[in-house]
Amino acid sequence: MAVHYVLEEKDVPEGGRVIVNVQGREIGVYRIGGLFYALYNYCPHQGAPLCEGIVCGTTMPSDVYAYEYGRAGEIVRCPWHGWEFDIKTGRSLVSGRIRARSYPVELRDGKIGIVMKG
């Protein structure tokens, strides 16, 4: 596995994201609660630039006619069709079988590295 150092910690503000290019792939690097996550900038639905979608939360399980909003800043919504994905895992909120590709992130001496196979 190769680690590609692409940014410094200070380059990604809390709650923000930066899209980088690693080996010809666009990858969104997100900072949530001081931790870093990386998603492939490609929606598995129809190939939209997923990481250009808004970062938001979602409605949580709740009683009938009650709408509880939660997970603020942990969800990215596809800009083309509104599919929602968990930034931390890449999993779709609609189906656990659908995922956006995610990559492990390594921090070393203030630098953010994306871990890729090969």
CYANA upper distance limits for C-alpha pairs under 8 A (distance plus 0.5 A):
  1 MET  CA    115 VAL  CA      7.05
  1 MET  CA    116 MET  CA      6.16
  1 MET  CA    117 LYS  CA      5.00
  1 MET  CA    118 GLY  CA      5.92
  2 ALA  CA    115 VAL  CA      6.22
  2 ALA  CA    116 MET  CA      5.89
  2 ALA  CA    117 LYS  CA      6.64
  2 ALA  CA    118 GLY  CA      6.62
  3 VAL  CA    106 GLU  CA      8.07
  3 VAL  CA    113 GLY  CA      6.06
  3 VAL  CA    114 ILE  CA      5.96
  3 VAL  CA    115 VAL  CA      4.95
  3 VAL  CA    116 MET  CA      6.82
  4 HIS  CA     22 VAL  CA      7.69
  4 HIS  CA    113 GLY  CA      5.50
  4 HIS  CA    114 ILE  CA      5.65
  4 HIS  CA    115 VAL  CA      6.94
  4 HIS  CA    116 MET  CA      8.16
  5 TYR  CA    111 LYS  CA      6.86
  5 TYR  CA    112 ILE  CA      5.98
  5 TYR  CA    113 GLY  CA      4.41
  5 TYR  CA    114 ILE  CA      6.86
  6 VAL  CA     20 VAL  CA      7.56
  6 VAL  CA     22 VAL  CA      8.36
  6 VAL  CA    111 LYS  CA      7.95
  6 VAL  CA    112 ILE  CA      6.56
  6 VAL  CA    113 GLY  CA      6.43
  6 VAL  CA    114 ILE  CA      7.82
  7 LEU  CA     11 ASP  CA      6.77
  7 LEU  CA     12 VAL  CA      8.48
  7 LEU  CA    111 LYS  CA      6.35
  7 LEU  CA    112 ILE  CA      5.72
  7 LEU  CA    113 GLY  CA      7.86
  8 GLU  CA     12 VAL  CA      8.11
  8 GLU  CA    110 GLY  CA      6.20
  8 GLU  CA    111 LYS  CA      4.81
  8 GLU  CA    112 ILE  CA      6.09
  9 GLU  CA    110 GLY  CA      6.00
  9 GLU  CA    111 LYS  CA      6.37
  9 GLU  CA    112 ILE  CA      6.72
 11 ASP  CA     18 VAL  CA      8.34
 12 VAL  CA     16 GLY  CA      6.48
 12 VAL  CA     17 ARG  CA      6.39
 12 VAL  CA     18 VAL  CA      6.81
 12 VAL  CA     29 VAL  CA      8.14
 12 VAL  CA     30 TYR  CA      7.56
 12 VAL  CA     31 ARG  CA      6.90
 13 PRO  CA     17 ARG  CA      7.74
 13 PRO  CA     31 ARG  CA      7.18
 14 GLU  CA     31 ARG  CA      5.79
 14 GLU  CA     32 ILE  CA      6.62
 14 GLU  CA     33 GLY  CA      7.43
 14 GLU  CA     34 GLY  CA      7.03
 15 GLY  CA     30 TYR  CA      7.59
 15 GLY  CA     31 ARG  CA      5.95
 15 GLY  CA     32 ILE  CA      5.90
 15 GLY  CA     33 GLY  CA      8.09
 15 GLY  CA     73 GLY  CA      6.76
 16 GLY  CA     30 TYR  CA      6.35
 16 GLY  CA     31 ARG  CA      6.36
 16 GLY  CA     32 ILE  CA      8.29
 17 ARG  CA     28 GLY  CA      6.85
 17 ARG  CA     29 VAL  CA      5.81
 17 ARG  CA     30 TYR  CA      4.82
 17 ARG  CA     31 ARG  CA      6.99
 18 VAL  CA     28 GLY  CA      6.15
 18 VAL  CA     29 VAL  CA      5.78
 18 VAL  CA     30 TYR  CA      7.26
 19 ILE  CA     26 GLU  CA      6.92
 19 ILE  CA     27 ILE  CA      5.97
 19 ILE  CA     28 GLY  CA      4.75
 19 ILE  CA     29 VAL  CA      6.61
 19 ILE  CA     41 ASN  CA      8.37
 19 ILE  CA     51 CYS  CA      7.84
 20 VAL  CA     26 GLU  CA      6.08
 20 VAL  CA     27 ILE  CA      5.87
 20 VAL  CA     28 GLY  CA      6.86
 20 VAL  CA     29 VAL  CA      7.96
 21 ASN  CA     25 ARG  CA      5.84
 21 ASN  CA     26 GLU  CA      5.03
 21 ASN  CA     27 ILE  CA      6.68
 22 VAL  CA     26 GLU  CA      6.95
 22 VAL  CA     27 ILE  CA      7.62
 25 ARG  CA     40 TYR  CA      7.84
 25 ARG  CA     41 ASN  CA      8.31
 26 GLU  CA     40 TYR  CA      6.75
 26 GLU  CA     41 ASN  CA      5.89
 27 ILE  CA     38 ALA  CA      6.89
 27 ILE  CA     39 LEU  CA      6.03
 27 ILE  CA     40 TYR  CA      5.03
 27 ILE  CA     41 ASN  CA      5.64
 27 ILE  CA     51 CYS  CA      8.17
 28 GLY  CA     38 ALA  CA      5.99
 28 GLY  CA     39 LEU  CA      5.72
 28 GLY  CA     40 TYR  CA      6.81
 28 GLY  CA     41 ASN  CA      6.53
 28 GLY  CA     51 CYS  CA      6.08
 29 VAL  CA     36 PHE  CA      7.23
 29 VAL  CA     37 TYR  CA      6.19
 29 VAL  CA     38 ALA  CA      5.04
 29 VAL  CA     39 LEU  CA      7.24
 30 TYR  CA     36 PHE  CA      6.02
 30 TYR  CA     37 TYR  CA      5.65
 30 TYR  CA     38 ALA  CA      6.74
 30 TYR  CA     87 ILE  CA      8.18
 31 ARG  CA     35 LEU  CA      5.97
 31 ARG  CA     36 PHE  CA      5.10
 31 ARG  CA     37 TYR  CA      7.00
 32 ILE  CA     36 PHE  CA      6.93
 32 ILE  CA     37 TYR  CA      8.29
 32 ILE  CA     73 GLY  CA      7.58
 32 ILE  CA     74 GLU  CA      7.58
 36 PHE  CA    105 VAL  CA      7.01
 37 TYR  CA     87 ILE  CA      7.37
 37 TYR  CA     88 LYS  CA      6.44
 37 TYR  CA    102 SER  CA      8.25
 37 TYR  CA    103 TYR  CA      7.86
 37 TYR  CA    104 PRO  CA      7.59
 37 TYR  CA    105 VAL  CA      6.69
 38 ALA  CA     87 ILE  CA      8.16
 38 ALA  CA     88 LYS  CA      8.43
 38 ALA  CA    102 SER  CA      6.12
 38 ALA  CA    103 TYR  CA      5.78
 38 ALA  CA    104 PRO  CA      7.32
 38 ALA  CA    105 VAL  CA      7.17
 38 ALA  CA    114 ILE  CA      7.81
 39 LEU  CA     51 CYS  CA      7.86
 39 LEU  CA     87 ILE  CA      7.55
 39 LEU  CA     90 GLY  CA      7.28
 39 LEU  CA    100 ALA  CA      7.34
 39 LEU  CA    101 ARG  CA      6.32
 39 LEU  CA    102 SER  CA      4.87
 39 LEU  CA    103 TYR  CA      6.73
 40 TYR  CA     50 LEU  CA      8.25
 40 TYR  CA     51 CYS  CA      8.08
 40 TYR  CA    100 ALA  CA      7.20
 40 TYR  CA    101 ARG  CA      5.87
 40 TYR  CA    102 SER  CA      6.58
 40 TYR  CA    103 TYR  CA      8.22
 41 ASN  CA     48 ALA  CA      8.32
 41 ASN  CA     49 PRO  CA      5.65
 41 ASN  CA     50 LEU  CA      5.49
 41 ASN  CA     51 CYS  CA      5.53
 41 ASN  CA     52 GLU  CA      8.20
 42 TYR  CA     47 GLY  CA      5.67
 42 TYR  CA     48 ALA  CA      6.11
 42 TYR  CA     49 PRO  CA      5.55
 42 TYR  CA     50 LEU  CA      5.64
 42 TYR  CA     51 CYS  CA      7.96
 42 TYR  CA    100 ALA  CA      7.64
 43 CYS  CA     47 GLY  CA      5.24
 43 CYS  CA     48 ALA  CA      5.61
 43 CYS  CA     49 PRO  CA      6.87
 43 CYS  CA     50 LEU  CA      5.52
 43 CYS  CA     78 CYS  CA      7.35
 43 CYS  CA    100 ALA  CA      6.70
 44 PRO  CA     98 ILE  CA      7.95
 44 PRO  CA     99 ARG  CA      7.45
 44 PRO  CA    100 ALA  CA      6.54
 48 ALA  CA     78 CYS  CA      7.48
 48 ALA  CA     79 PRO  CA      7.60
 48 ALA  CA     80 TRP  CA      6.78
 49 PRO  CA     53 GLY  CA      7.96
 49 PRO  CA     78 CYS  CA      7.92
 49 PRO  CA     79 PRO  CA      7.85
 50 LEU  CA     76 VAL  CA      7.99
 50 LEU  CA     77 ARG  CA      7.74
 50 LEU  CA     78 CYS  CA      5.45
 50 LEU  CA     79 PRO  CA      7.10
 51 CYS  CA     76 VAL  CA      7.55
 51 CYS  CA     78 CYS  CA      7.98
 52 GLU  CA     78 CYS  CA      8.04
 52 GLU  CA     79 PRO  CA      7.21
 53 GLY  CA     76 VAL  CA      6.51
 53 GLY  CA     77 ARG  CA      5.64
 53 GLY  CA     78 CYS  CA      5.43
 53 GLY  CA     79 PRO  CA      5.04
 54 ILE  CA     76 VAL  CA      6.20
 54 ILE  CA     77 ARG  CA      6.01
 54 ILE  CA     78 CYS  CA      7.95
 54 ILE  CA     79 PRO  CA      7.73
 55 VAL  CA     73 GLY  CA      6.09
 55 VAL  CA     74 GLU  CA      7.42
 55 VAL  CA     75 ILE  CA      6.07
 55 VAL  CA     76 VAL  CA      4.99
 55 VAL  CA     77 ARG  CA      6.97
 56 CYS  CA     71 ARG  CA      8.29
 56 CYS  CA     72 ALA  CA      5.91
 56 CYS  CA     73 GLY  CA      5.32
 56 CYS  CA     74 GLU  CA      6.95
 56 CYS  CA     75 ILE  CA      5.72
 56 CYS  CA     76 VAL  CA      6.68
 56 CYS  CA     77 ARG  CA      7.82
 57 GLY  CA     69 TYR  CA      7.36
 57 GLY  CA     70 GLY  CA      6.12
 57 GLY  CA     71 ARG  CA      5.25
 57 GLY  CA     72 ALA  CA      4.33
 57 GLY  CA     73 GLY  CA      6.12
 57 GLY  CA     74 GLU  CA      6.55
 57 GLY  CA     75 ILE  CA      5.90
 58 THR  CA     69 TYR  CA      6.14
 58 THR  CA     70 GLY  CA      6.17
 58 THR  CA     71 ARG  CA      6.83
 58 THR  CA     72 ALA  CA      7.60
 58 THR  CA     75 ILE  CA      7.77
 59 THR  CA     67 TYR  CA      6.85
 59 THR  CA     68 GLU  CA      5.96
 59 THR  CA     69 TYR  CA      4.94
 59 THR  CA     70 GLY  CA      6.56
 60 MET  CA     67 TYR  CA      7.71
 60 MET  CA     68 GLU  CA      5.83
 60 MET  CA     69 TYR  CA      6.29
 60 MET  CA     70 GLY  CA      6.50
 61 PRO  CA     67 TYR  CA      8.46
 61 PRO  CA     68 GLU  CA      7.67
 62 SER  CA     66 ALA  CA      6.46
 62 SER  CA     67 TYR  CA      6.75
 62 SER  CA     68 GLU  CA      6.71
 63 ASP  CA     67 TYR  CA      8.09
 71 ARG  CA     75 ILE  CA      7.71
 74 GLU  CA     86 ASP  CA      6.58
 74 GLU  CA     87 ILE  CA      6.10
 74 GLU  CA     88 LYS  CA      7.57
 75 ILE  CA     84 GLU  CA      6.89
 75 ILE  CA     85 PHE  CA      6.05
 75 ILE  CA     86 ASP  CA      5.30
 75 ILE  CA     87 ILE  CA      6.00
 76 VAL  CA     84 GLU  CA      6.21
 76 VAL  CA     85 PHE  CA      5.93
 76 VAL  CA     86 ASP  CA      7.13
 76 VAL  CA     87 ILE  CA      6.80
 77 ARG  CA     82 GLY  CA      5.78
 77 ARG  CA     83 TRP  CA      6.07
 77 ARG  CA     84 GLU  CA      4.93
 77 ARG  CA     85 PHE  CA      6.99
 78 CYS  CA     82 GLY  CA      5.24
 78 CYS  CA     83 TRP  CA      5.67
 78 CYS  CA     84 GLU  CA      6.79
 83 TRP  CA     92 SER  CA      7.91
 83 TRP  CA     93 LEU  CA      8.43
 83 TRP  CA     94 VAL  CA      8.40
 84 GLU  CA     92 SER  CA      6.35
 84 GLU  CA     93 LEU  CA      6.24
 84 GLU  CA     94 VAL  CA      8.02
 85 PHE  CA     90 GLY  CA      6.20
 85 PHE  CA     91 ARG  CA      5.93
 85 PHE  CA     92 SER  CA      4.86
 85 PHE  CA     93 LEU  CA      6.21
 85 PHE  CA     99 ARG  CA      8.01
 85 PHE  CA    100 ALA  CA      7.69
 86 ASP  CA     90 GLY  CA      5.63
 86 ASP  CA     91 ARG  CA      5.89
 86 ASP  CA     92 SER  CA      6.89
 86 ASP  CA     93 LEU  CA      7.41
 87 ILE  CA     91 ARG  CA      8.32
 89 THR  CA    102 SER  CA      7.06
 90 GLY  CA     99 ARG  CA      5.75
 90 GLY  CA    100 ALA  CA      5.14
 90 GLY  CA    101 ARG  CA      6.44
 90 GLY  CA    102 SER  CA      6.08
 91 ARG  CA     95 SER  CA      8.17
 91 ARG  CA     96 GLY  CA      6.48
 91 ARG  CA     97 ARG  CA      8.21
 91 ARG  CA     98 ILE  CA      6.75
 91 ARG  CA     99 ARG  CA      4.89
 91 ARG  CA    100 ALA  CA      6.78
 92 SER  CA     96 GLY  CA      6.50
 92 SER  CA     97 ARG  CA      8.17
 92 SER  CA     98 ILE  CA      5.99
 92 SER  CA     99 ARG  CA      5.95
 92 SER  CA    100 ALA  CA      7.83
 94 VAL  CA     98 ILE  CA      8.49
103 TYR  CA    114 ILE  CA      7.02
103 TYR  CA    115 VAL  CA      6.72
103 TYR  CA    116 MET  CA      7.42
104 PRO  CA    114 ILE  CA      6.69
104 PRO  CA    115 VAL  CA      5.85
104 PRO  CA    116 MET  CA      8.28
105 VAL  CA    112 ILE  CA      7.30
105 VAL  CA    113 GLY  CA      6.07
105 VAL  CA    114 ILE  CA      5.37
105 VAL  CA    115 VAL  CA      6.45
106 GLU  CA    112 ILE  CA      6.47
106 GLU  CA    113 GLY  CA      5.37
106 GLU  CA    114 ILE  CA      6.86
106 GLU  CA    115 VAL  CA      7.42
107 LEU  CA    111 LYS  CA      6.04
107 LEU  CA    112 ILE  CA      5.38
107 LEU  CA    113 GLY  CA      6.55
108 ARG  CA    112 ILE  CA      7.32
108 ARG  CA    113 GLY  CA      8.18
